[in-house]
Every structure is written in structure tokens, then in C-alpha cells.
Amino acid sequence: MDFGASDAPLTPEELDKDALVQWPMIMGGVVPVVNLPGIQAGQVKLANTTLADIFLGKITKWDDAAIKADNPGLALPGTAITVVHRADGSGTTWIFTNYLGKVSPEWKTQVGNDKAVAWPTGVGGKGNEGVANYVQRIKGSLGYVEYAYALQNKMTTVMLKNRAGQFVAPAADTFQAAAANADWAGAKGFYVVLTDQPGAKSWPIIGASFILMHKEQAKPAQAYQVLKFFAWCYANGGKAASELDYVPMPESVVKQVEKAWSEQITAAGKPVWPMQ
Amino acid sequence: MQILSEPQAIETTPPAEAGRRPRLNVMDRFIHGVVMVSALVVVVLIAGLFAELAWGSRLSIGRFGWRFLASDAWNPVTGEFGALSSLFGTLVTTIIALALAIPLSLAIALYLVELAPPRLAAVVGGAIELLAAIPSIIYGMWGLFLFAPFMADHVQPWLQRLGGGVFLVSGPPMGIGMLTAGLVLALMVLPFITAISRDVFRLVPPVLRESAFGLGATTAEVTRKVTLPYTLRGIVGAAFLGLGRALGETMAVTFVIGNDHAISPSLFASGNTISSTLANEFTEASEPLYLSSLVELGLVLLAITILVQIAAQLWLGWMSRGREEGR
């Protein structure tokens, strides 16, 4: 196996246990999407505790007082809220449940943070596309997907209240605002979780996608080609990433990553990167 | 073997060809061996499957024991797993499917054999066989994109008005859930049961039916008193084939059942079946206990399938004995 990828970062201990090295490749937002006929993207505002209470099954109707309080003047229907979550294990779920745990102590103790959890309520779709499909087909539903899926399927996103108490809409600039907080230099093994970041403009649910590789490589030439590919992605993939509103890694982080490659990935004791 | 050897004895009677007999017997024994080994492979395969699944689920069996079957917990975070919600969903969707598909299939088969003009019967028969050949993922996509919205907008609100919106028909009409899954399954098993029933109805000896007609029986009477009793074994066999398919159907169900580990009295609620859970969760189950619990779900499904087979055999045996005593 040449490399693997995950949205849920491994802790430094887990990396050491399996002799792996991980680095962030790209950052992106996870966004709640709704199906409320007549309501446009960005019209519904949800406080962070409200979102958690909906996913806990405590708020079950769209005209609940807690939702109305943040949406004066918006005609919310009395329909039931159908929560749509992932049926398969996924890094998106890991990021989303990590966020819910940060804003709701009840979520943290009752449900927790993992790639798959025991959802208190709702229906499960397989993959981002499964969740997107269910949300588009169930009136009154609320789900979460990677932002690219919401964008491509023209789904109705909502505004979320961030840690600074501001309502923000999911977009490239709010993702970048949150991503700018990340302290990659100070994180061992690039273990950085980007949910619930400070800053008035920060979108509260973003995460990085990580690449994983074995520290000890049997085929140095092949490993070199893999790393060369990722170096090319860092250098040339920014535009494609921005088109889908992913956030490219900053130049300074790319330098740190390439330093980690040269220090940690070896073949028979010799560094694989850069080519000797 | 005995039947086969008689004509051979006659063939080889001329003394000039007597030498062929032992060679034929070697051939006989060789073929006997080949077919026997082929048959035994099936038994070995099933035993192997059982052993493999049991071995794979040893972690989960050791941890939960029999509680696995009685617990509706499914929590990857705390590592608590139970099969009850999957068992429930598997049984409920299968029951809905068979309750609809069996009577409908028999009606179609009877019409094709007894009443339909031969040309129409050929067209409908061909259509049914075509229905059986459609891949299950197509049923799943049709179910999700067309059938589920139709259920949500028309059928479920109507059922809720009819049933008062409580118990079986409570909760929001999502269009996705147990009922929709059961209906899609019914459609999927229908062609199998119909095709087999039609074929067994055709096997009724014409002399039996003609005698009944000759005695002045109506078509309804012939159907009820001659065709159905004569073909009962075949019909039950067809139903069990449909049952087996409904129990194990994966993709179509995964699309429309909603994949939630909960037990709800409402047929509108989402649920999960053993197969749908395996399809959804196998790829990302990273914890050993999680994976082991999924394998144990597979073991449970295999056990159910085998139990159903045994029950079918016992029932068929009991039924044919009962009929012989009744004569």
C-alpha cells in the first residue's frame, strides 16, 4: 500500500503505534443542509446548541421556540425535523460529531465523537451522496455533508452561530478564517482539529483531510513518486481546490510537511525525500 | 443406479461385446464419484462458511454472548452491539414483502395458466421473467428516486388519515422506511414466486382437470379443489424461494430503508436489516469488536436462512403425510 487518507486525524500515539506519518492535504467545511420548501440558502439561522439539540432529538419541529428565537420574521413550517446522518463510518461524521461535542456537553457524554456513533434520531444515508439524496427527498430534513456536495447539488445551507457569537454562512472566506487559526507548527504529527475555532468570521465546522504513509518504505523509488505527486498537488492543486471551496494549505504548512517527509520517511535508514 | 444398470445389462448381452461391461462400470463409478464430490462441495462450503463466520465473530460472541440477539444497542463509540434492531427490520420487511407478493403472485399465475388468452399469457410471462432479471440496484434507485417521493406525497398521508396517525402509521411521512422497503421487496420477489407457481400449475395432469370439468366443476372449483391442492408443495417451495431472497436482499433495501438502528412500531419509521447494515458499515468498521459484531450479524443471517429451510422441509413433510392420511 502506498498511502491512505482520512478526515479524522490520528493522534500522535496512534501514529507511533503503527509507525505512520500523517500530514494535512487540504481543508474543507462540513455544512448542515435542509429541505424546507420555500426557504433559500442562508435564510435559516441555527445557534450551535440548537443544532446539537436537533441531532439529540430534543427539538423535533421546525417551529420550535429555540429555532424561532434566532429566526424572527422567517415563516418556519410546523413540519417534523427529520435528521439525516451518515449510515457508514466517515471522517465527515468524525468532524461533525467533534463539533457537536464541543458545543453541547450533553452530546459529548451521551453520544460522543467518532467516525460512526449511535445516533439518537434520524435516518442514515450511505456516503455524502446518500445523505444529500435523502435530504433532497425528505421534506423537513436536516443533514450534514461536505461543502462540495452541497455546492454541486445546489442544496439549501444554513447559517451557524460560531464561537464568537456571530452567524456565518458557509463560503470560502469563512472556511479560510477558521483555517487561519490552525497552529500546524505546534502540533505533533500534524494532529489539529479545526472545529469551533475563534474569530468573528470563522465557520465553526471545518476539518483537514490527512494523508497517511508508512515511515519505513520498502520501495524508495515508488515512495518518492508518491511524494512527488503530493508535492505537485500542493503546488498546482490550489485552483481546483478553491473552485470547490476547499481551502488549500498555506505555503508555510507545505514547507513543514515537506520537512516532515524528509525527516520521517525512510528506506533502509535513508531519507526518501528529496531524491538523493 | 439400479435403473441405469438394467438397460446396460440388455445392451451388453451379446458375448462379443461382453468386454465393454467392466469399462462402462468404471465410467459409471467415475461419474458417480464426480457428481458425489460436486454435491459434497456444497455441504463443505456451507460448513466452511459457518466456521469462518463463527471464527470471525468470536470476539463479539465472547463479549456479548446470547445478549447480542436480545440487545438493540448499536454504539460504535462505546463498543456496545446487538442484533435486535437488525433482526426486527429484516423480519418486518420480509413479512410485508411476502404478505403482498404471495397472494398477488398466485393470482397472476392462475390467470396466466387458467384464464389468459395464450398470446397475452406469453407476453405477460415474458415481462415477469424480465422483471426477475433486473439488478437489485435498479430497484433501489427506482425506489429512492421515484417510489419513495410518491409514498411520501400520496400513499403515506392517505394511510395516516385512514389509520389516525398512530402506532403503525405514526411519525412524519418521509417516504423512506420499513413500509417502502417492504413494498420494494415485494416487487422484487413477485416475479420469482409467480414464475415458479405458473410452472407448477402447468404441471397439473390435464386428465385430472378435465375429469373435474367433466363432473361439472366450475373453473373456480377446479382451481380450489384440484389445481391448488395438487401443486401445494410447489407453491410452498416458490414462497420459500421468495422468502430467502427477501431475507438477504441488500442494495435495494439499503437505498430505501433509512438505515437507522432503532425499533419503532411505525411502518413509516426508518430501520435497518442485517444485509443493509453489513453493506453500510463494513468498509469503515475499524475497531476489532465492531468488525466482529458485523460478522456475527452475518452469522445470524446464515442461521436464520438455514432455520427457514429446515422449517420448510419439516412443514412440507408434515403436510404430505397429513394429506396421505386424509385420503
Boltz contact constraints between the chains, C-beta under 6 A:
constraints:
  - contact:
      token1: [A, 80]
      token2: [B, 172]
      max_distance: 6.0
  - contact:
      token1: [A, 82]
      token2: [B, 172]
      max_distance: 6.0
  - contact:
      token1: [A, 82]
      token2: [B, 174]
      max_distance: 6.0
  - contact:
      token1: [A, 87]
      token2: [B, 259]
      max_distance: 6.0
  - contact:
      token1: [A, 87]
      token2: [B, 280]
      max_distance: 6.0
  - contact:
      token1: [A, 88]
      token2: [B, 280]
      max_distance: 6.0
  - contact:
      token1: [A, 88]
      token2: [B, 281]
      max_distance: 6.0
  - contact:
      token1: [A, 88]
      token2: [B, 284]
      max_distance: 6.0
  - contact:
      token1: [A, 89]
      token2: [B, 284]
      max_distance: 6.0
  - contact:
      token1: [A, 112]
      token2: [B, 77]
      max_distance: 6.0
  - contact:
      token1: [A, 114]
      token2: [B, 76]
      max_distance: 6.0
  - contact:
      token1: [A, 114]
      token2: [B, 77]
      max_distance: 6.0
  - contact:
      token1: [A, 115]
      token2: [B, 284]
      max_distance: 6.0
  - contact:
      token1: [A, 116]
      token2: [B, 76]
      max_distance: 6.0
  - contact:
      token1: [A, 117]
      token2: [B, 77]
      max_distance: 6.0
  - contact:
      token1: [A, 118]
      token2: [B, 74]
      max_distance: 6.0
  - contact:
      token1: [A, 118]
      token2: [B, 75]
      max_distance: 6.0
  - contact:
      token1: [A, 123]
      token2: [B, 258]
      max_distance: 6.0
  - contact:
      token1: [A, 123]
      token2: [B, 260]
      max_distance: 6.0
  - contact:
      token1: [A, 123]
      token2: [B, 270]
      max_distance: 6.0
  - contact:
      token1: [A, 124]
      token2: [B, 259]
      max_distance: 6.0
  - contact:
      token1: [A, 124]
      token2: [B, 260]
      max_distance: 6.0
  - contact:
      token1: [A, 126]
      token2: [B, 280]
      max_distance: 6.0
  - contact:
      token1: [A, 137]
      token2: [B, 148]
      max_distance: 6.0
  - contact:
      token1: [A, 137]
      token2: [B, 149]
      max_distance: 6.0
  - contact:
      token1: [A, 138]
      token2: [B, 174]
      max_distance: 6.0
